[in-house]
């Protein structure tokens, strides 16, 4: 994966209502998340900040390095200067950097996967977390664990990494990626009460499997929290 550092800003159609900013590390997420946001906040304008290097640096370091948190703070500043009242971070891999950035930002910073973690805690005592990247598996697992602590309940989290799936996708072998994700899901589904997808892109693969357990992904619930901002 080539290193690329870029910021792009675009505004969705809307009236003079609230302004909401989103920070993406995957450019393809901007359009579908804007569509979901239009359902929840049709009165709002959406700003999209896109910086792929945040994810690339996080993968290279095995977790968000300090400068990723500092850059999230910077994006929060850009969002505020642009009139936004909220920044939604749409990448789970940098979610913990987003949390650490909150005290230094002048506007609320939301994680797209926090509502999903809260729902998982409500849905079952044994919660499976499925991911294709270790740098996403860890943060999502910890997000569920913290949600359980906040709710005052005991929950067992069962993480499952689909080893080789991300590398297959990066090499252009989508079929192998999908097969590895399905294998991981089927193994995990037999052990838990609910499955959390650490990466929303996996939803299209496991959504029709009939695995017998609820499957949660972050986009719709993560966007729904914008209704309250």
N, CA and C of each residue as an Amber inpcrd file, in Angstrom:
protein
   687
   0.8460000  -1.1860000   0.0000000   0.0000000   0.0000000   0.0000000
   0.8820000   1.2360000   0.0000000   0.6860000   2.0940000  -0.9440000
   1.5110000   3.2790000  -1.0310000   1.0910000   4.2820000   0.0280000
   2.0520000   5.0260000   0.4850000   1.7640000   6.0450000   1.4960000
   1.1770000   7.2550000   0.7990000   0.1250000   7.7790000   1.3710000
  -0.5090000   8.9410000   0.7920000  -1.0620000   9.7890000   1.9120000
  -0.7770000  11.0680000   1.9040000  -1.3200000  11.9750000   2.8940000
  -2.0990000  13.0370000   2.1660000  -3.3890000  13.0680000   2.4150000
  -4.2370000  13.9650000   1.6450000  -5.4310000  14.3740000   2.4770000
  -5.8610000  15.5760000   2.3020000  -7.0890000  16.0360000   2.9120000
  -7.9890000  16.5420000   1.8000000  -9.2040000  16.0680000   1.7480000
 -10.1700000  16.6040000   0.8000000 -11.3950000  17.0170000   1.5730000
 -11.9970000  18.0850000   1.1570000 -13.1820000  18.5910000   1.8210000
 -14.2650000  18.7690000   0.7890000 -15.4420000  18.2350000   1.0670000
 -16.5650000  18.4530000   0.1730000 -17.8110000  18.6070000   1.0140000
 -18.7650000  19.3290000   0.5180000 -20.0030000  19.5690000   1.2340000
 -21.1410000  18.8580000   0.5290000 -21.9320000  18.1520000   1.3150000
 -23.1180000  17.5410000   0.7400000 -24.2040000  18.5940000   0.6100000
 -25.1980000  18.2760000  -0.2160000 -26.3010000  19.2060000  -0.3790000
 -27.0350000  19.3620000   0.9450000 -27.4950000  20.5320000   1.2380000
 -28.2140000  20.7500000   2.4790000 -28.5690000  22.2060000   2.6300000
 -29.3270000  22.5110000   3.6520000 -29.7070000  23.8920000   3.8630000
 -28.7670000  24.5150000   4.8750000 -29.2410000  25.5320000   5.5590000
 -28.3720000  26.2790000   6.4580000 -28.3660000  25.6960000   7.8640000
 -28.6140000  24.3990000   8.0090000 -28.6340000  23.7700000   9.3120000
 -27.2460000  23.5420000   9.8580000 -27.1400000  22.6160000  10.8080000
 -25.8710000  22.3290000  11.4670000 -24.8560000  21.7830000  10.4810000
 -23.5840000  21.9340000  10.8320000 -22.4890000  21.3940000  10.0330000
 -21.8350000  20.2740000  10.8340000 -21.6750000  19.1160000  10.2150000
 -21.0630000  17.9510000  10.8430000 -19.8700000  17.5370000  10.0040000
 -18.7220000  17.3130000  10.6500000 -17.5170000  16.8950000   9.9430000
 -17.2730000  15.4080000  10.1710000 -16.7500000  14.7510000   9.1410000
 -16.3520000  13.3500000   9.2420000 -14.8910000  13.2280000   8.8290000
 -14.1460000  12.4240000   9.5830000 -12.7510000  12.1450000   9.2610000
 -12.6350000  10.6930000   8.8310000 -12.2450000  10.4750000   7.5700000
 -12.1380000   9.1400000   6.9960000 -10.6800000   8.7880000   6.7220000
 -10.3500000   7.5130000   6.8370000  -9.0560000   7.0240000   6.3660000
  -9.2190000   6.1870000   5.0980000 -10.4570000   5.9020000   4.7210000
 -10.7730000   5.1690000   3.4920000 -11.6780000   6.0670000   2.6560000
 -11.2100000   6.5670000   1.5180000 -12.0040000   7.5220000   0.7390000
 -13.3860000   7.0090000   0.3520000 -13.5070000   5.7110000   0.0940000
 -14.7800000   5.1630000  -0.3740000 -15.8900000   5.2540000   0.6630000
 -15.5520000   5.5100000   1.9350000 -16.5790000   5.5930000   2.9620000
 -17.3620000   6.9000000   2.9210000 -16.8000000   7.9190000   2.3150000
 -17.4270000   9.2400000   2.3780000 -18.8380000   9.2340000   1.8050000
 -19.0180000   8.6840000   0.6200000 -20.3280000   8.7440000  -0.0370000
 -21.4130000   7.9540000   0.7050000 -21.1870000   6.6720000   1.0620000
 -22.2630000   5.9520000   1.7560000 -22.5850000   6.5200000   3.1280000
 -21.5830000   7.0290000   3.8370000 -21.8620000   7.6060000   5.1550000
 -22.6000000   8.9350000   5.0230000 -22.3050000   9.6760000   3.9640000
 -23.0590000  10.9110000   3.7280000 -24.5250000  10.6050000   3.4480000
 -24.7830000   9.5120000   2.7300000 -26.1690000   9.1160000   2.4560000
 -26.9070000   8.7640000   3.7510000 -26.2260000   8.0130000   4.6250000
 -26.8480000   7.6770000   5.9050000 -27.0820000   8.9280000   6.7430000
 -26.1190000   9.8490000   6.7240000 -26.2610000  11.0810000   7.5030000
 -27.4250000  11.9180000   6.9970000 -27.6790000  11.8780000   5.6930000
 -28.7950000  12.6340000   5.1350000 -30.1320000  12.1120000   5.6420000
 -30.1850000  10.8120000   5.9700000 -31.4130000  10.2510000   6.5350000
 -31.6200000  10.7200000   7.9790000 -30.5150000  10.7930000   8.7190000
 -30.5950000  11.1290000  10.1490000 -30.6770000  12.6290000  10.3760000
 -29.8790000  13.3930000   9.6190000 -29.8260000  14.8450000   9.7800000
 -29.9770000  15.5320000   8.4200000 -31.1670000  15.4810000   7.8300000
 -31.3460000  16.1040000   6.5120000 -31.1570000  17.6150000   6.5410000
 -31.1740000  18.1900000   7.7360000 -30.9910000  19.6360000   7.8760000
 -29.5210000  20.0400000   7.8900000 -28.6080000  19.0660000   7.8610000
 -27.1850000  19.3640000   8.0700000 -26.3780000  19.3270000   6.7910000
 -25.2480000  20.0200000   6.8510000 -24.2260000  19.9200000   5.8130000
 -23.0990000  19.0510000   6.3430000 -22.5130000  18.2370000   5.4880000
 -21.4530000  17.3180000   5.8960000 -20.1290000  17.7270000   5.2550000
 -19.1040000  17.8630000   6.0870000 -17.7370000  18.0880000   5.6190000
 -16.9940000  16.7630000   5.6930000 -16.2570000  16.4230000   4.6500000
 -15.4810000  15.1860000   4.6300000 -13.9900000  15.5090000   4.6080000
 -13.2750000  15.0510000   5.6310000 -11.8170000  15.1000000   5.6520000
 -11.3200000  13.6810000   5.3800000 -10.4300000  13.5260000   4.4160000
  -9.9330000  12.2050000   4.0390000  -8.4160000  12.1900000   4.1570000
  -7.8880000  11.2810000   4.9780000  -6.4420000  11.1690000   5.1550000
  -6.0780000   9.6960000   5.3170000  -5.6810000   9.0670000   4.2150000
  -5.3510000   7.6470000   4.2370000  -4.1120000   7.3440000   5.0630000
  -3.2170000   8.3150000   5.1950000  -1.9650000   8.0570000   5.9050000
  -2.1810000   7.8040000   7.3940000  -3.2960000   8.2710000   7.9510000
  -3.5770000   7.9900000   9.3570000  -3.6850000   6.4910000   9.5950000
  -4.3700000   5.7880000   8.7020000  -4.4900000   4.3390000   8.8130000
  -3.1750000   3.6500000   8.4640000  -2.5110000   4.1270000   7.4240000
  -1.2460000   3.5140000   7.0190000  -0.2180000   3.5930000   8.1420000
  -0.1260000   4.7350000   8.7980000   0.8280000   4.9020000   9.8920000
   0.4430000   4.0380000  11.0950000  -0.8560000   3.8890000  11.3170000
  -1.3290000   3.0640000  12.4290000  -1.0110000   1.5930000  12.1860000
  -1.2120000   1.1290000  10.9620000  -0.8820000  -0.2560000  10.6230000
   0.6220000  -0.4870000  10.7760000   1.4220000   0.4460000  10.2740000
   2.8780000   0.2900000  10.3340000   3.3860000   0.2390000  11.7690000
   2.7350000   0.9860000  12.6650000   3.1860000   1.0580000  14.0550000
   2.5200000   0.0160000  14.9470000   1.5590000  -0.7360000  14.4180000
   0.8410000  -1.7050000  15.2300000  -0.1760000  -1.0750000  16.1570000
  -0.5180000   0.1500000  15.9140000  -1.4610000   0.9100000  16.7300000
  -1.2350000   2.3810000  16.4710000  -2.1590000   3.2520000  16.8800000
  -1.9950000   4.6810000  16.5650000  -0.7750000   5.2860000  17.2500000
   0.2220000   5.7460000  16.4970000   1.3590000   6.4390000  17.1150000
   0.9220000   7.8230000  17.5920000   1.7220000   8.4630000  18.4520000
   1.3080000   9.7520000  19.0280000   0.9370000  10.8080000  17.9900000
   1.6330000  10.8120000  16.8460000   1.3360000  11.8770000  15.8930000
  -0.0460000  11.7170000  15.2650000  -0.6080000  10.5060000  15.2680000
  -1.9650000  10.3250000  14.7370000  -2.9710000  11.0390000  15.6380000
  -2.7920000  10.9280000  16.9490000  -3.6700000  11.6530000  17.8680000
  -3.5490000  13.1550000  17.6430000  -2.3100000  13.6370000  17.4740000
  -2.1220000  15.0750000  17.2640000  -2.8120000  15.5290000  15.9830000
  -2.7760000  14.6970000  14.9650000  -3.4150000  15.0810000  13.7070000
  -4.9340000  15.0150000  13.7970000  -5.4650000  14.1160000  14.6190000
  -6.9090000  14.1250000  14.8530000  -7.3040000  15.4420000  15.5210000
  -6.5010000  15.9000000  16.4730000  -6.7500000  17.1970000  17.1010000
  -6.7330000  18.2980000  16.0460000  -5.7660000  18.2180000  15.1270000
  -5.6800000  19.2290000  14.0730000  -6.9290000  19.2040000  13.1920000
  -7.3900000  18.0140000  12.8420000  -8.6030000  17.9270000  12.0300000
  -9.8120000  18.4660000  12.7770000  -9.8530000  18.2400000  14.0810000
 -10.9310000  18.8150000  14.8760000 -10.8870000  20.3430000  14.8000000
  -9.6720000  20.8870000  14.7910000  -9.5180000  22.3310000  14.6430000
  -9.9810000  22.8140000  13.2830000  -9.6140000  22.0750000  12.2240000
 -10.0730000  22.4350000  10.8790000 -11.6030000  22.4030000  10.8170000
 -12.1830000  21.3560000  11.4350000 -13.6400000  21.2140000  11.4150000
 -14.3000000  22.3970000  12.1160000 -13.7550000  22.7730000  13.2710000
 -14.3320000  23.8860000  14.0230000 -14.2250000  25.1840000  13.2370000
 -13.0580000  25.3950000  12.6110000 -12.8660000  26.5960000  11.8120000
 -13.8150000  26.6420000  10.6120000 -14.2370000  25.4810000  10.1580000
 -15.1460000  25.3970000   9.0130000 -16.6080000  25.4890000   9.4220000
 -16.8510000  25.6680000  10.7080000 -18.2160000  25.8460000  11.1850000
 -18.8770000  24.5930000  11.7160000 -18.1340000  23.4760000  11.7810000
 -18.7260000  22.2290000  12.2700000 -18.8600000  22.2560000  13.7870000
 -19.8920000  21.5620000  14.2650000 -20.0920000  21.4420000  15.6970000
 -19.6990000  20.0980000  16.2510000 -19.3980000  19.1380000  15.3570000
 -19.0620000  17.7750000  15.7580000 -18.1100000  17.1840000  14.7230000
 -17.1660000  16.3440000  15.1880000 -16.3040000  15.5730000  14.2930000
 -16.5470000  14.0970000  14.5540000 -16.9460000  13.3620000  13.5160000
 -17.1450000  11.9230000  13.6140000 -15.9600000  11.2180000  12.9600000
 -15.2270000  10.4090000  13.7380000 -14.1010000   9.6350000  13.2170000
 -14.6400000   8.2880000  12.7610000 -14.4850000   7.9790000  11.4720000
 -15.1390000   6.8050000  10.8840000 -14.2380000   5.5800000  10.7930000
 -13.0160000   5.6790000  11.2920000 -12.0660000   4.5650000  11.2280000
 -11.8640000   3.9780000  12.6200000 -12.2240000   2.7020000  12.7960000
 -12.0720000   2.0680000  14.1100000 -10.6250000   1.9270000  14.5260000
  -9.7160000   1.7850000  13.5630000  -8.3020000   1.6020000  13.8940000
  -7.7190000   2.8040000  14.6130000  -8.2480000   4.0010000  14.3560000
  -7.7420000   5.1940000  15.0320000  -8.7380000   5.6900000  16.0820000
  -9.6990000   4.8350000  16.4500000 -10.7080000   5.2440000  17.4160000
 -10.1350000   5.6400000  18.7620000  -9.1200000   4.9090000  19.2240000
  -8.5380000   5.2480000  20.5230000  -7.7630000   6.5590000  20.4490000
  -7.1700000   6.8530000  19.3080000  -6.5250000   8.1570000  19.1240000
  -7.5720000   9.2580000  19.1860000  -8.7580000   8.9830000  18.6340000
  -9.8440000   9.9580000  18.6910000 -10.2580000  10.2200000  20.1320000
 -10.3220000   9.1660000  20.9420000 -10.6860000   9.3500000  22.3470000
  -9.6330000  10.1910000  23.0720000  -8.3660000   9.8990000  22.8150000
  -7.2960000  10.6520000  23.4770000  -7.2810000  12.1090000  23.0270000
  -7.7960000  12.3710000  21.8280000  -7.8050000  13.7380000  21.3000000
  -8.8970000  14.6030000  21.9150000  -9.9020000  13.9810000  22.5150000
 -11.0780000  14.7260000  22.9860000 -10.7550000  15.8850000  23.9290000
  -9.8690000  15.6950000  24.9210000  -9.6260000  16.8180000  25.8450000
  -8.9520000  18.0150000  25.1840000  -8.3700000  17.8170000  24.0160000
  -7.6180000  18.8860000  23.3570000  -8.4060000  19.5480000  22.2210000
  -9.6300000  19.1030000  22.0140000 -10.4310000  19.6000000  20.9030000
 -11.4820000  20.5860000  21.3960000 -11.8340000  21.4950000  20.5230000
 -12.8370000  22.4940000  20.8700000 -14.2520000  22.0930000  20.5120000
 -14.4380000  20.8760000  20.0220000 -15.7660000  20.3700000  19.6740000
 -15.8160000  18.8810000  19.9800000 -16.9930000  18.2910000  20.1250000
 -17.0690000  16.8590000  20.4350000 -16.4880000  16.0020000  19.3110000
 -15.7360000  14.9660000  19.6970000 -15.2120000  13.9850000  18.7430000
 -15.9060000  12.6570000  19.0360000 -16.5870000  12.1160000  18.0440000
 -17.3160000  10.8620000  18.1900000 -16.5940000   9.7370000  17.4570000
 -16.6760000   8.5270000  18.0280000 -16.2130000   7.3180000  17.3410000
 -17.4070000   6.6470000  16.6770000 -17.2430000   6.2140000  15.4430000
 -18.3690000   5.5970000  14.7490000 -18.7620000   4.2540000  15.3650000
 -17.8170000   3.5990000  16.0690000 -18.1030000   2.2560000  16.5710000
 -18.5720000   2.2160000  18.0230000 -18.6530000   3.3430000  18.7010000
 -19.0850000   3.3200000  20.1060000 -20.5320000   2.8500000  20.2740000
 -21.4840000   3.3330000  19.4710000 -22.8560000   2.8240000  19.6400000
 -22.9560000   1.3200000  19.3780000 -22.1790000   0.8100000  18.4330000
 -22.1670000  -0.6230000  18.1620000 -21.6860000  -1.3940000  19.3870000
 -20.6600000  -0.9070000  20.0400000 -20.1410000  -1.5620000  21.2420000
 -21.1860000  -1.5600000  22.3520000 -21.8940000  -0.4450000  22.5080000
 -22.9420000  -0.3710000  23.5290000 -24.0620000  -1.3680000  23.2300000
 -24.4310000  -1.4930000  21.9500000 -25.4850000  -2.4260000  21.5740000
 -25.0550000  -3.8670000  21.8280000 -23.8080000  -4.1850000  21.5270000
 -23.2990000  -5.5430000  21.7370000 -23.4050000  -5.9440000  23.2010000
 -23.0960000  -5.0210000  24.0790000 -23.1700000  -5.2990000  25.5190000
 -24.6060000  -5.5960000  25.9400000 -25.5540000  -4.9280000  25.3040000
 -26.9640000  -5.1810000  25.6200000 -27.4560000  -6.5020000  25.0430000
 -26.8320000  -6.9490000  23.9490000 -27.3580000  -8.0990000  23.2040000
 -26.9060000  -9.4590000  23.7110000 -25.8220000  -9.5320000  24.4440000
 -25.3730000 -10.8540000  24.8610000 -24.2580000 -10.8280000  25.8730000
 -24.0580000 -11.9740000  26.5480000 -23.0070000 -12.0970000  27.5560000
 -21.6670000 -12.4770000  26.9330000 -21.7030000 -13.2000000  25.7990000
 -20.4850000 -13.5630000  25.0810000 -20.5020000 -12.8470000  23.7390000
 -19.5390000 -11.9600000  23.5500000 -19.5290000 -11.0680000  22.3830000
 -18.3300000 -11.3870000  21.5160000 -18.5690000 -11.7620000  20.2760000
 -17.4900000 -12.0200000  19.3410000 -17.1310000 -10.7600000  18.5700000
 -15.8360000 -10.5470000  18.3590000 -15.3560000  -9.4120000  17.5570000
 -14.5560000  -9.9790000  16.3960000 -14.9830000  -9.6680000  15.1800000
 -14.3570000 -10.1930000  13.9700000 -13.6610000  -9.0700000  13.2230000
 -12.4030000  -9.3030000  12.8160000 -11.6400000  -8.2760000  12.1080000
 -10.6540000  -8.9170000  11.1540000 -10.2110000  -8.1360000  10.1780000
  -9.1630000  -8.5920000   9.2700000  -7.8380000  -7.8960000   9.5510000
  -7.8520000  -6.9290000  10.4580000  -6.6430000  -6.2040000  10.8330000
  -6.4730000  -6.2430000  12.3430000  -5.2810000  -6.5820000  12.7920000
  -5.0130000  -6.5860000  14.2310000  -5.1620000  -5.1840000  14.8150000
  -4.8310000  -4.1660000  14.0220000  -4.9310000  -2.7900000  14.5070000
  -6.3720000  -2.3260000  14.6280000  -7.3110000  -3.0810000  14.0810000
  -8.7320000  -2.7920000  14.2830000  -9.3250000  -3.7200000  15.3350000
  -8.8540000  -4.9590000  15.3690000  -9.3700000  -5.9320000  16.3340000
  -9.1640000  -5.4670000  17.7660000  -7.9620000  -5.0060000  18.0820000
  -7.6600000  -4.5650000  19.4430000  -8.5310000  -3.4080000  19.9010000
  -8.5860000  -2.3040000  19.1380000  -9.4110000  -1.1740000  19.5680000
 -10.8920000  -1.5080000  19.7000000 -11.4300000  -2.3300000  18.7820000
 -12.8510000  -2.6730000  18.8570000 -13.1190000  -3.5600000  20.0670000
 -12.2230000  -4.5040000  20.3230000 -12.3640000  -5.3570000  21.5070000
 -12.3640000  -4.5160000  22.7760000 -11.4320000  -3.5960000  22.8660000
 -11.3540000  -2.7470000  24.0590000 -12.5600000  -1.8130000  24.1630000
 -13.1010000  -1.3740000  23.0210000 -14.2980000  -0.5230000  23.0490000
 -15.4820000  -1.2820000  23.6490000 -15.6160000  -2.5620000  23.2980000
 -16.6930000  -3.3780000  23.8630000 -16.4600000  -3.5890000  25.3570000
 -15.2240000  -3.8550000  25.7390000 -14.9150000  -4.0620000  27.1550000
 -15.2190000  -2.8070000  27.9770000 -14.8750000  -1.6410000  27.4440000
 -15.1670000  -0.3990000  28.1660000 -16.6710000  -0.1360000  28.2350000
 -17.3940000  -0.5090000  27.1780000 -18.8490000  -0.3450000  27.1970000
 -19.4690000  -1.2020000  28.2930000 -18.9300000  -2.4010000  28.4840000
 -19.4300000  -3.2700000  29.5520000 -19.1660000  -2.6630000  30.9220000
 -17.9860000  -2.0830000  31.0900000 -17.6460000  -1.4420000  32.3710000
 -18.5950000  -0.2770000  32.6370000 -18.8500000   0.5420000  31.6110000
 -19.7540000   1.6760000  31.7960000 -21.1600000   1.2120000  32.1580000
 -21.5640000   0.0640000  31.6240000 -22.8990000  -0.4520000  31.8950000
 -22.9640000  -1.2240000  33.2090000 -21.8090000  -1.4830000  33.8140000
 -21.7830000  -2.1930000  35.0820000 -22.1380000  -3.6610000  34.9710000
 -21.8070000  -4.2770000  33.8120000 -22.1230000  -5.6980000  33.6070000
 -20.8530000  -6.4440000  33.2270000 -20.8690000  -7.7480000  33.4640000
 -19.7440000  -8.5850000  33.0670000 -20.0290000  -9.1900000  31.6900000
 -19.0900000  -9.0440000  30.7880000 -19.2180000  -9.5930000  29.4560000
 -17.8980000 -10.2540000  29.0590000 -17.9960000 -11.3680000  28.3630000
 -16.8110000 -12.0280000  27.8210000 -16.6890000 -11.6590000  26.3470000
 -15.5290000 -11.1570000  25.9670000 -15.2900000 -10.7680000  24.5810000
 -14.3750000 -11.8100000  23.9390000 -14.8080000 -12.3240000  22.8010000
 -14.0590000 -13.3580000  22.0770000 -13.5750000 -12.7620000  20.7560000
 -12.3000000 -12.3700000  20.6600000 -11.7990000 -11.7800000  19.4190000
 -11.4070000 -12.8430000  18.3990000 -11.5830000 -12.5370000  17.1210000
 -11.2040000 -13.4610000  16.0500000 -10.6280000 -12.6650000  14.9000000
  -9.3470000 -12.8820000  14.6090000  -8.6740000 -12.2280000  13.4930000
  -8.7000000 -13.1480000  12.2790000  -9.1980000 -12.6540000  11.1630000
  -9.2090000 -13.4150000   9.9090000  -7.8440000 -13.2390000   9.2520000
  -6.8910000 -14.0470000   9.6760000  -5.5140000 -13.8800000   9.2310000
  -5.3980000 -14.0900000   7.7200000  -4.6990000 -13.1830000   7.0950000
  -4.4720000 -13.2630000   5.6620000  -5.5250000 -12.5750000   4.8160000
  -6.6660000 -12.2300000   5.4130000  -7.7510000 -11.6340000   4.6260000
  -7.3910000 -10.2370000   4.1450000  -6.8370000  -9.4230000   5.0230000
  -6.4820000  -8.0670000   4.6220000  -5.4040000  -8.0880000   3.5480000
  -4.4240000  -8.9650000   3.7310000  -3.3430000  -9.0620000   2.7430000
  -3.8880000  -9.5320000   1.3960000  -4.8530000 -10.4520000   1.4200000
  -5.4560000 -10.9150000   0.1720000  -6.1810000  -9.7780000  -0.5350000
  -6.9180000  -8.9870000   0.2250000  -7.6420000  -7.8680000  -0.3790000
  -6.6840000  -6.8410000  -0.9510000  -5.6040000  -6.5890000  -0.2280000
  -4.6210000  -5.6210000  -0.6940000  -3.9440000  -6.1090000  -1.9700000
  -3.8300000  -7.4350000  -2.1070000  -3.2260000  -8.0110000  -3.3160000
  -4.2200000  -8.1560000  -4.4660000  -5.4670000  -7.7590000  -4.2280000
  -6.4620000  -7.8240000  -5.2790000  -7.2470000  -9.1210000  -5.3470000
  -7.0670000  -9.9860000  -4.3400000  -7.7670000 -11.2730000  -4.3400000
  -8.9930000 -11.1670000  -3.4280000 -10.0490000 -10.5540000  -3.9600000
 -11.2530000 -10.3520000  -3.1760000 -11.9370000 -11.6460000  -2.7870000
 -11.8650000 -12.6570000  -3.6650000 -12.5250000 -13.9270000  -3.3750000
 -11.9080000 -14.6000000  -2.1570000 -10.5660000 -14.5720000  -2.0720000
  -9.9170000 -15.1890000  -0.9070000 -10.2250000 -14.3880000   0.3580000
 -10.2100000 -13.0870000   0.2560000 -10.5780000 -12.2430000   1.4040000
 -11.9500000 -12.6290000   1.9210000 -12.9300000 -12.7230000   1.0220000
 -14.2900000 -13.0290000   1.4330000 -14.3890000 -14.4240000   2.0540000
 -13.6710000 -15.3790000   1.4790000 -13.7060000 -16.7490000   2.0050000
 -13.1230000 -16.8100000   3.4090000 -12.0360000 -16.0940000   3.6420000
 -11.4180000 -16.0930000   4.9720000 -12.3170000 -15.4150000   6.0010000
 -12.9800000 -14.3440000   5.5900000 -13.9100000 -13.6670000   6.5000000
 -15.0760000 -14.5930000   6.8510000 -15.6220000 -15.2740000   5.8500000
 -16.7250000 -16.2060000   6.1070000 -16.3090000 -17.3360000   7.0330000
 -15.1080000 -17.8760000   6.8080000 -14.6100000 -18.9340000   7.6900000
 -14.5070000 -18.4430000   9.1310000 -13.9590000 -17.2420000   9.2990000
 -13.8220000 -16.6820000  10.6320000 -15.1640000 -16.4390000  11.2880000
 -16.1100000 -15.9360000  10.5020000 -17.4350000 -15.6750000  11.0600000
 -18.1260000 -16.9580000  11.4920000 -18.0660000 -17.9710000  10.6570000
 -18.7470000 -19.2280000  10.9940000 -18.1580000 -19.8720000  12.2470000
 -16.8510000 -19.7680000  12.3930000 -16.2190000 -20.3130000  13.6000000
 -16.6440000 -19.5340000  14.8350000 -16.6760000 -18.2230000  14.7110000
 -17.0000000 -17.3650000  15.8530000 -18.4730000 -17.4690000  16.2210000
 -19.3520000 -17.5710000  15.2280000 -20.7940000 -17.5550000  15.4780000
 -21.2460000 -18.6970000  16.3760000 -20.5260000 -19.8040000  16.3280000
 -20.9060000 -20.9430000  17.1520000 -20.4940000 -20.8280000  18.6010000
 -19.7760000 -19.7620000  18.9420000 -19.2430000 -19.6250000  20.2950000
 -19.8280000 -18.4560000  21.0770000 -20.5800000 -17.5800000  20.4050000
 -20.9650000 -16.3160000  21.0400000 -22.4540000 -16.0330000  20.8560000
 -22.9230000 -14.9970000  21.5700000 -24.3220000 -14.5780000  21.4940000
 -24.5490000 -13.5110000  20.4300000 -23.5160000 -12.7600000  20.0960000
 -23.6030000 -11.6780000  19.1170000 -22.2290000 -11.4800000  18.5130000
 -22.1800000 -11.1090000  17.2350000 -20.9080000 -10.8650000  16.5460000
 -20.8230000  -9.3970000  16.1570000 -19.7170000  -8.7810000  16.5240000
 -19.4230000  -7.3940000  16.1690000 -18.4160000  -7.4040000  15.0130000
 -18.7230000  -6.6700000  13.9670000 -17.8110000  -6.5540000  12.8360000
 -16.9400000  -5.3200000  13.0400000 -15.6550000  -5.5390000  13.2470000
 -14.7530000  -4.4200000  13.4890000 -14.5980000  -3.5440000  12.2600000
 -14.8120000  -4.1280000  11.0780000 -14.7480000  -3.3640000   9.8220000
 -16.0870000  -3.4840000   9.1100000 -16.6720000  -2.3440000   8.8100000
 -18.0070000  -2.3340000   8.2150000 -18.0380000  -3.0300000   6.8610000
 -16.8970000  -3.0770000   6.1890000 -16.8470000  -3.6960000   4.8590000
 -17.1830000  -5.1810000   4.9000000 -17.0890000  -5.7990000   6.0740000
 -17.3840000  -7.2200000   6.1860000 -18.8810000  -7.5080000   6.1980000
 -19.7060000  -6.4830000   6.3910000 -21.1400000  -6.6960000   6.5240000
 -21.7370000  -7.3350000   5.2730000 -21.2490000  -6.9510000   4.1080000
 -21.8120000  -7.5100000   2.8640000 -21.5150000  -8.9980000   2.7410000
 -20.4830000  -9.4810000   3.4180000 -20.0770000 -10.8780000   3.3060000
 -20.8540000 -11.7520000   4.2630000 -21.0250000 -11.2960000   5.4980000
 -21.6470000 -12.1440000   6.5140000 -23.1380000 -11.8960000   6.6690000
 -23.6560000 -10.8650000   6.0200000 -25.0430000 -10.4890000   6.2370000
 -26.0540000 -11.5390000   5.8180000 -25.7170000 -12.3800000   4.8470000
 -26.6650000 -13.3620000   4.3420000 -26.3250000 -14.7920000   4.7580000
 -25.4890000 -14.9470000   5.7670000 -25.0200000 -16.2920000   6.0960000
 -26.0080000 -17.0980000   6.9240000 -26.9330000 -16.4190000   7.5970000
 -27.8480000 -17.1590000   8.4540000 -27.1270000 -17.8760000   9.5730000
 -26.1580000 -17.1820000  10.1820000 -25.3290000 -17.8110000  11.2010000
 -26.0250000 -18.0580000  12.5260000 -27.2360000 -17.5580000  12.6880000
 -27.9820000 -17.8290000  13.9080000 -27.6920000 -16.8810000  15.0520000
 -26.8420000 -15.8770000  14.8480000 -26.5690000 -14.8880000  15.8870000
 -26.7340000 -13.4930000  15.3020000 -27.0920000 -12.5120000  16.1420000
 -27.1410000 -11.1360000  15.6590000 -25.7520000 -10.6830000  15.2010000
 -25.7190000  -9.8940000  14.1270000 -24.4700000  -9.3510000  13.5990000
 -24.5710000  -7.8330000  13.6080000 -23.6030000  -7.1750000  14.2500000
 -23.6110000  -5.7210000  14.3620000 -22.4670000  -5.1160000  13.5660000
 -22.7590000  -4.0560000  12.8220000 -21.7140000  -3.2820000  12.1570000
 -21.9250000  -1.8140000  12.4970000 -20.9060000  -1.0150000  12.2490000
 -20.8920000   0.3340000  12.8150000 -21.5840000   1.4320000  12.0120000
 -21.7120000   1.3670000  10.6800000 -22.1630000   2.5640000   9.9660000
 -23.5070000   3.1260000  10.4100000 -24.5600000   2.3060000  10.3980000
 -25.8810000   2.8650000  10.6720000 -26.0030000   3.3490000  12.1120000
 -25.5650000   2.5450000  13.0850000 -25.6650000   2.9810000  14.4840000
 -24.7080000   4.1330000  14.7630000 -23.5390000   4.1140000  14.1100000
 -22.5940000   5.2090000  14.3210000 -23.0990000   6.5200000  13.7930000
 -23.7870000   6.4820000  12.6620000 -24.3660000   7.6960000  12.0930000
 -25.5930000   8.1380000  12.9040000 -26.3380000   7.1690000  13.4520000
 -27.5540000   7.4990000  14.2010000 -27.2630000   8.4210000  15.3750000
 -26.0600000   8.3370000  15.9440000 -25.7440000   9.1870000  17.0920000
 -25.6890000  10.6710000  16.7160000 -25.5970000  10.9460000  15.4110000
 -25.5850000  12.3450000  14.9680000 -26.9300000  13.0160000  15.1820000
 -27.9860000  12.2080000  15.3800000 -29.3060000  12.7980000  15.6130000
 -29.3250000  13.6470000  16.8730000 -28.4150000  13.3370000  17.7970000
 -28.4130000  14.0600000  19.0670000 -27.3940000  15.1750000  19.1530000
 -26.7560000  15.5210000  18.0350000 -25.7350000  16.5830000  18.0980000
 -26.2070000  17.8220000  17.3740000
